[in-house]
Amino acid sequence: MRQLSSKSHTTGTKMKLLARNLSRSTTEQELRTLFSEHGTVKECTLVLDQETGKSKGFAFVEMPNETEAKQALSSLHETRVAKNKIRVKIAQ
């Protein structure tokens, strides 16, 4: 009979978040600053249109601490950033 560990396998692991419905004027640095208010940001990638170089309105934010990432998700989901109500979820 296998004994299950009471320790969560996800505690302290990194988490990648998807931020959507961003204003086309929102910059990668603004996003990094916004998410950094809730913890350490390892990587922030604003997705750009290859032809125009302009934002496609979404970004990926990787945070090395799962607890901080979940705090950022719950605090920032459906908040207004540059007049847009952004949506934040765990990236698949």
N, C-alpha and C positions, 0 to 999 in steps of 0.2 A: 504494500500500500504506500503510495507516494504521499509525502507530507508537503502541504502547500505552505510556502513562506508567507508570513504576514506582511512582509515588506513589499511595497508596491514596486513593480518593475519600471514604472515611469517616473518615479520621484527623482528630481534633479537632472532629468534628461532635457535635451534641447527640444524646442518646439518651433515649427515654422507656421507663421500666420499669413493669411491672405487678407489684404485690405482692398476693398472694392468701392466703386462709386466715388473715386477721388476726383477732385477738380483737375482739369487738364493743366492748371497752373501750379498745382502742388508739386514741390520738388522733393527729391530723395532726401536731402538734408532736413527739410521740414518734417518729413515722416520719421526720420531717425530721431530727431529731437522730441517729437510727440511720443513715440514709443519708449524712448529713454527715460521719460518721466516715471515709467513703471518698472524699469529694470535695465539690465544690460542688453544692448542690441549687438549681436555678432555680425549680422549682415542685413542690409536693406537694399532691395532691388526694385526700382521703379521700371515697369515694363513700357518700352517705347516702341512706337511705330517705326519700322525700318526705313520706310520711304520718307516720312516727314520729320522723324526725330522727336516728335511730340509724344507726350504721355498718352497711353491707352486707357488711363483711368483706374489702373490697379497696380498693386505692388506686393512683393513678398518680404516679410520681415522675419528673420530668424533670431530667436532669443535663446541663449544657452541654459536658462533656468526655467523649467516648466511652470513653476509657481508664479514667477514674474510674468511669464507669457499669458497665463490664464487671467492674471490681474489686468494686464493690458487689454486683453480681449473683452472682459466684462466691463471695463471702464470706458473703452473707446467705441465699442459697437453701437451704431446708431447715434453717434455724436456728430455735431456739425464742425466741419473743417473746411474753411474757404467756401462757405455757403452751401456745401454739399453734405448731406447726411451719409457718412461713410458706414460701410458694413465690414466687420472684422470677423473672421472665422478661422478655424484650424485648416491649414492647407492640406489637401489630399495628395 
